[in-house]
Amino acid sequence: MDTRSGQFRIYRAVESVRHINFQAVAEPQLYSVHETGYPAEQQAQVDELRTGDLVTATIEGDADAPDEAWRVASVTRDQRVPFGFAVELAPEMLPQAVQTLAADSGFGTATPQTEPAGTTLSADGADIGECWIQPRATLPNDAFVPNVVTGLLPIEPWLTDLPALGVPATEVLALDTAGPTANQYETPYGVFLFFTDAGRDVATDYRDRYDCPRAVDSRPDFDPY
């Protein structure tokens, strides 16, 4: 039996999939963890986990059996950063800030971008967050991964320190013009809206627009995120 202890970010907690993804914060390692089958008190803690939660946990499993899920030995939630997801969006349905950033950064041109592009989000004269979009450069061997979470955007450090504003993100919306089973890139490809506390009202407006309320984990039932 192997154990792993530390901080993890929760990246999947949907009813249709009976595993939860624990992304290690200190290393680029993702663990699939059983969602059910625990004693009552521990099960209640697991049931409370949501996508975007930062937890301190100990998990147990077999490191030599990558197809077998791990189990939670202990878990404590340290932080909740609500995530919202919306996919298969028409490009013109994306926020104007995204469309402007994509145009200004050369996304959609003949030469694929190789670095993320970002800009500050403002409302009523105040900075409320940051908008970032993924590069569209082809992966090795022309691989295609429609995944707004595993690209070149350093999500985890930006949740604690946005690069332009220097403050934590307290809410994140992930938008994508592609769907879970897409086989080609769209423009823009993979959009993140990081909001601070000051951006809660604007985040609420976008959640209403894209039908991803805070009370619901809006990740697709089948998805590569």
C-alpha positions as CSV (number, residue, x, y, z in Angstrom):
1,M,0.0,0.0,0.0
2,D,1.4,3.4,-1.0
3,T,0.3,6.7,0.5
4,R,0.5,10.3,-0.7
5,S,0.0,13.2,1.6
6,G,-0.2,16.9,0.8
7,Q,-2.4,19.5,-0.8
8,F,-4.6,18.6,-3.8
9,R,-7.0,20.5,-6.0
10,I,-10.2,18.8,-6.8
11,Y,-10.9,18.7,-10.6
12,R,-13.9,16.5,-10.9
13,A,-16.9,15.7,-8.7
14,V,-19.9,14.8,-10.8
15,E,-22.6,12.3,-10.1
16,S,-22.1,10.4,-13.4
17,V,-18.5,9.4,-12.6
18,R,-17.9,7.7,-9.3
19,H,-14.3,8.8,-9.0
20,I,-12.9,12.2,-8.0
21,N,-9.7,13.7,-9.5
22,F,-7.1,14.9,-7.0
23,Q,-4.5,17.0,-8.6
24,A,-1.3,17.2,-6.5
25,V,-0.3,20.9,-6.0
26,A,3.4,20.2,-5.4
27,E,3.9,18.0,-8.4
28,P,2.2,17.4,-11.8
29,Q,0.5,14.2,-10.7
30,L,-3.2,13.5,-11.0
31,Y,-4.8,10.8,-8.8
32,S,-8.2,9.1,-9.5
33,V,-9.8,8.6,-6.1
34,H,-12.9,6.5,-5.1
35,E,-15.9,8.7,-4.3
36,T,-17.9,6.1,-2.3
37,G,-17.4,3.2,0.1
38,Y,-16.2,5.1,3.2
39,P,-17.4,5.1,6.8
40,A,-20.3,7.5,7.3
41,E,-18.3,10.4,8.8
42,Q,-15.6,10.2,6.2
43,Q,-18.1,9.7,3.4
44,A,-19.8,13.0,4.4
45,Q,-16.5,14.8,4.0
46,V,-15.9,13.3,0.6
47,D,-19.5,14.1,-0.5
48,E,-18.9,17.8,0.3
49,L,-16.0,18.1,-2.2
50,R,-16.5,20.2,-5.3
51,T,-14.5,21.0,-8.3
52,G,-12.0,23.8,-7.4
53,D,-11.7,22.8,-3.7
54,L,-8.2,22.9,-2.3
55,V,-7.7,20.1,0.3
56,T,-5.1,18.7,2.6
57,A,-5.4,14.9,2.3
58,T,-3.8,11.6,2.6
59,I,-4.7,9.0,-0.1
60,E,-3.8,5.3,-0.3
61,G,-3.4,3.1,-3.3
62,D,-1.0,1.1,-5.5
63,A,1.4,3.3,-7.3
64,D,2.2,0.4,-9.6
65,A,-1.4,-0.1,-10.7
66,P,-2.3,3.1,-12.7
67,D,-5.7,1.8,-13.7
68,E,-6.8,1.3,-10.0
69,A,-8.3,4.2,-8.1
70,W,-6.9,5.4,-4.8
71,R,-8.8,5.8,-1.6
72,V,-9.1,8.8,0.8
73,A,-7.6,8.1,4.2
74,S,-8.2,11.7,5.5
75,V,-9.3,14.9,3.9
76,T,-9.8,18.5,5.1
77,R,-10.9,21.3,2.8
78,D,-8.7,24.4,3.0
79,Q,-10.3,26.6,0.3
80,R,-13.2,26.6,-2.1
81,V,-12.7,28.3,-5.5
82,P,-16.0,27.7,-7.4
83,F,-15.4,26.6,-11.0
84,G,-17.9,27.0,-13.8
85,F,-17.7,25.3,-17.2
86,A,-19.3,26.0,-20.5
87,V,-18.4,24.2,-23.8
88,E,-19.5,24.2,-27.4
89,L,-19.9,28.0,-27.4
90,A,-20.1,29.9,-30.7
91,P,-17.1,32.2,-30.8
92,E,-19.4,35.2,-31.0
93,M,-21.0,34.2,-27.7
94,L,-17.7,34.6,-25.8
95,P,-17.2,37.7,-23.7
96,Q,-16.1,40.8,-25.7
97,A,-12.9,40.9,-23.6
98,V,-12.0,37.4,-24.9
99,Q,-12.7,38.3,-28.5
100,T,-10.7,41.5,-28.3
101,L,-7.8,39.7,-26.6
102,A,-7.8,37.0,-29.2
103,A,-7.7,39.5,-32.1
104,D,-5.0,41.7,-30.5
105,S,-2.8,38.7,-29.7
106,G,-3.0,37.2,-33.2
107,F,-5.0,34.2,-32.3
108,G,-6.6,32.8,-35.4
109,T,-3.7,33.9,-37.7
110,A,-1.8,31.6,-40.0
111,T,1.0,31.2,-37.5
112,P,-0.3,29.3,-34.4
113,Q,0.4,31.0,-31.0
114,T,2.8,29.3,-28.7
115,E,2.2,31.2,-25.4
116,P,-1.0,32.0,-23.5
117,A,-2.3,35.6,-23.8
118,G,-4.0,37.5,-21.0
119,T,-5.5,40.8,-20.0
120,T,-7.0,42.5,-17.0
121,L,-10.8,42.4,-16.5
122,S,-12.4,45.7,-15.3
123,A,-15.8,46.9,-14.4
124,D,-17.0,50.4,-13.4
125,G,-13.4,51.5,-13.3
126,A,-12.1,48.8,-11.0
127,D,-10.0,45.7,-11.8
128,I,-12.0,42.6,-11.1
129,G,-9.9,39.7,-12.5
130,E,-8.0,38.5,-15.5
131,C,-8.8,36.8,-18.7
132,W,-6.5,34.2,-20.3
133,I,-6.7,32.1,-23.5
134,Q,-4.8,29.0,-24.4
135,P,-2.3,28.9,-27.3
136,R,-3.4,26.9,-30.4
137,A,0.0,25.5,-31.3
138,T,-0.2,21.9,-32.4
139,L,0.9,19.3,-29.9
140,P,3.6,16.8,-30.8
141,N,2.6,14.4,-33.6
142,D,-0.4,16.5,-34.3
143,A,-2.1,15.3,-31.1
144,F,-5.3,17.0,-30.2
145,V,-6.5,17.4,-26.6
146,P,-9.6,19.6,-26.1
147,N,-8.6,20.4,-22.6
148,V,-8.6,23.9,-21.1
149,V,-7.1,22.6,-17.9
150,T,-3.9,20.8,-19.0
151,G,-2.5,23.3,-21.5
152,L,0.2,25.8,-20.9
153,L,-1.8,28.0,-18.6
154,P,-0.4,27.6,-15.0
155,I,-3.7,27.5,-13.3
156,E,-2.7,26.5,-9.8
157,P,-0.3,29.3,-9.0
158,W,-2.6,31.8,-10.5
159,L,-5.4,30.8,-8.2
160,T,-3.2,32.2,-5.4
161,D,-1.5,35.0,-7.2
162,L,-2.9,36.4,-10.4
163,P,0.1,37.6,-12.5
164,A,-1.1,41.1,-13.3
165,L,-3.2,41.9,-10.2
166,G,-1.1,40.1,-7.6
167,V,-4.1,38.9,-5.6
168,P,-5.9,35.5,-5.4
169,A,-8.6,34.4,-7.7
170,T,-11.7,33.4,-5.8
171,E,-13.8,32.1,-8.7
172,V,-13.0,30.7,-12.2
173,L,-15.0,30.2,-15.4
174,A,-13.6,27.9,-18.1
175,L,-15.2,28.5,-21.5
176,D,-14.5,26.5,-24.7
177,T,-15.8,26.8,-28.2
178,A,-14.9,23.1,-28.7
179,G,-16.9,20.2,-27.1
180,P,-15.7,17.2,-25.2
181,T,-15.5,15.0,-28.4
182,A,-14.1,17.7,-30.7
183,N,-11.3,16.8,-33.1
184,Q,-10.1,20.2,-34.2
185,Y,-9.3,23.5,-32.7
186,E,-11.5,26.5,-32.6
187,T,-10.6,30.1,-32.0
188,P,-10.2,31.0,-29.2
189,Y,-9.3,27.6,-27.8
190,G,-9.8,27.4,-24.1
191,V,-10.7,30.5,-22.1
192,F,-10.2,31.2,-18.4
193,L,-11.9,34.0,-16.6
194,F,-10.2,34.4,-13.1
195,F,-12.3,36.6,-10.8
196,T,-11.3,38.3,-7.5
197,D,-13.8,39.1,-4.8
198,A,-14.5,42.4,-6.6
199,G,-15.7,40.5,-9.6
200,R,-18.4,38.4,-8.0
201,D,-21.3,40.3,-9.6
202,V,-19.8,40.1,-13.1
203,A,-19.1,36.4,-12.6
204,T,-22.7,35.9,-11.6
205,D,-23.8,37.6,-14.9
206,Y,-21.6,35.3,-16.9
207,R,-22.8,32.2,-15.0
208,D,-26.4,33.2,-15.9
209,R,-25.4,33.8,-19.5
210,Y,-23.7,30.4,-19.9
211,D,-26.0,28.4,-17.6
212,C,-23.3,27.3,-15.0
213,P,-24.7,28.3,-11.6
214,R,-22.5,28.1,-8.5
215,A,-24.5,25.4,-6.8
216,V,-23.9,22.9,-9.7
217,D,-20.8,21.3,-11.0
218,S,-21.2,22.2,-14.6
219,R,-18.4,20.0,-16.1
220,P,-19.8,17.8,-18.9
221,D,-20.7,14.3,-17.8
222,F,-18.1,13.0,-20.3
223,D,-15.2,15.4,-20.6
224,P,-11.4,15.7,-20.9
225,Y,-11.1,18.5,-18.4
